Amino acid sequence: MLYEIDTIYCSRCQRYVTVFDAENEEFSTKEIICTDCGKILMVIRSSFQSKHDSQFLLESLKKHILQENVKTGKNLKMKKFFSTSGAL
């Protein structure tokens, strides 16, 4: 059964936000990403992908997600800083 994901809670934004999905070809995954801050909120992999992808490493995926979330968090903080200081 397939479910349509419309909103999901983002711990960075501290509220329910709309989401979009993006393919990650490096890990054969689909990522559900916050539209406001860009944080990766959920990673979807089919059982077929898990069985047949010998290159998949869970630790590598965790490291990638952490790096992307830190990077988008820093970008979001800079945008907020510049928008509140009037520099943009």
N, C-alpha and C positions, 0 to 999 in steps of 0.2 A: 504494500500500500504506500502511495506517495502522499506526502503532506506539503502544502504550500506554506512556506515561511514568509510571513508579512512583516512582523516586528519581533524583536528579541531584546532582552535586557543587556545593556552594555555597561560593564563595571567602570569603564573609564568615563563615559558620559553621565553615569548614575541615573539612567532612565531607559525606558523602552524606545528603541529607535527602529527606523526602517532599515532593511538590509539589502545587499546585492550579493550575487555570487560571482566568483571568478575561478577560472581553471588554473591550476598550478601544474604545468606539464612536467616539471622536474620531479614531482612526487606523485603524479597521477591522482591528484585530489581535486575536489571542488571545495573552495573556501567560502564561508558565509562571513561577509565583512560589513562592519558598521558604516553607514553612509555619511555619518557626521565626522567621525574621527579616524576611520580607516582601520580600526582594530580588527584582527581576525577573531571572530567569535566562535566559530565552529568549523571543523574540517570533516568532510564527508568522503568516505572511501567505500566502494562496493566490495563485497566479499570476493567477487571475481578479480578485482584489481589486487586485493591483498594476497590472494592465492598465486596469481600469475606474475606479479612484479617482484622479481628476485633482487632488484636494485633498491627496493624500499627499505629504509632504515628509520625506525620510529624516533630514535635520538636525533637524527638529522632533521626530521620534520619539526620536532619540538624546538630545536635550536633556530631553525628558520622562522618559525612563528614568533618566538621571543624577540629575535632581531627585528622583524617587521613591525611588531607591536611597539617596541622601544623607539624605532625610527619614526613611526607615525605619531607617537605620543610627543616626541620632541618637536616635530613639525607643527603639531596642533598648539603646543605651548608657545612657540615662536609667533604663530599667527595671532593668537590671543594677545600676546605682549604688544605686537606692533599695532593691532587694531585698537587697543585701549590707550596706547601712548600717542596715537594720532600720526604715526610715522608712515602709514600706508596711504 
